[in-house]
Amino acid sequence: MSKCLALGMPLAEVVRAATVSPAETIGFADRIGTLGVGRCADIAVLELRDVDMEMEDSQSQMRRVKQLLLPNACW
């Protein structure tokens, strides 16, 4: 998720790409991906932290990032 932010994806789209979109892709959008009555839920509390650091991308290149999404809690 932090890598998507670093590429310029808006935070709302990053969250959607990690929740709703995968559920839709596997045909489970009626059961997972969003919170609602009767749905299975894993809930993560994330912190958006300003940083100045390097992160390795999928091509093994180092990229400077300005924000990280860090997990704080999970239920």
C-alpha positions as CSV (number, residue, x, y, z in Angstrom):
1,M,0.0,0.0,0.0
2,S,2.9,2.4,0.8
3,K,4.4,1.7,-2.6
4,C,1.1,2.7,-4.3
5,L,1.1,5.9,-2.3
6,A,4.6,6.6,-3.4
7,L,3.6,6.2,-7.0
8,G,1.0,8.9,-6.5
9,M,-2.2,6.9,-6.0
10,P,-4.7,8.7,-3.8
11,L,-5.2,7.2,-0.4
12,A,-8.8,6.3,-1.0
13,E,-7.8,4.4,-4.2
14,V,-5.0,2.6,-2.3
15,V,-7.5,1.4,0.3
16,R,-9.9,0.3,-2.4
17,A,-7.1,-1.6,-4.2
18,A,-6.4,-3.6,-1.1
19,T,-10.0,-4.3,0.0
20,V,-12.9,-4.0,-2.4
21,S,-11.1,-4.6,-5.7
22,P,-9.6,-8.0,-4.7
23,A,-13.0,-9.1,-3.3
24,E,-14.6,-8.2,-6.6
25,T,-11.9,-10.0,-8.6
26,I,-12.4,-13.3,-6.9
27,G,-16.2,-13.0,-6.9
28,F,-16.6,-12.5,-3.1
29,A,-17.8,-8.9,-3.1
30,D,-21.0,-10.0,-1.4
31,R,-19.0,-11.4,1.5
32,I,-15.7,-9.5,2.0
33,G,-14.0,-6.3,1.0
34,T,-16.3,-3.9,2.9
35,L,-17.9,-3.7,6.4
36,G,-21.5,-4.7,6.7
37,V,-24.0,-6.9,8.5
38,G,-23.4,-10.6,7.8
39,R,-20.0,-10.1,6.2
40,C,-16.7,-11.6,7.3
41,A,-14.4,-8.9,8.6
42,D,-10.8,-8.3,9.3
43,I,-10.3,-4.8,10.4
44,A,-6.9,-3.0,10.3
45,V,-6.1,0.3,11.8
46,L,-3.4,2.0,9.8
47,E,-1.3,5.1,10.5
48,L,-0.3,7.4,7.7
49,R,3.2,8.5,8.7
50,D,5.4,11.1,7.1
51,V,8.9,9.8,6.4
52,D,11.9,10.4,4.3
53,M,13.4,7.1,3.4
54,E,14.1,4.7,0.6
55,M,12.1,1.6,-0.3
56,E,12.9,-1.1,-2.7
57,D,10.5,-1.5,-5.7
58,S,9.5,-4.6,-7.5
59,Q,12.5,-4.1,-9.9
60,S,15.0,-4.1,-7.0
61,Q,15.5,-0.3,-7.4
62,M,15.5,2.0,-4.4
63,R,12.9,4.7,-4.5
64,R,12.5,7.7,-2.0
65,V,9.2,7.7,-0.2
66,K,7.6,10.4,1.8
67,Q,4.7,8.5,3.5
68,L,4.2,5.0,4.9
69,L,1.0,3.2,5.9
70,L,1.8,1.4,9.1
71,P,-0.4,-1.1,10.9
72,N,-1.4,-0.2,14.4
73,A,-4.0,-2.8,15.2
74,C,-6.0,-5.7,13.6
75,W,-9.2,-7.4,14.6
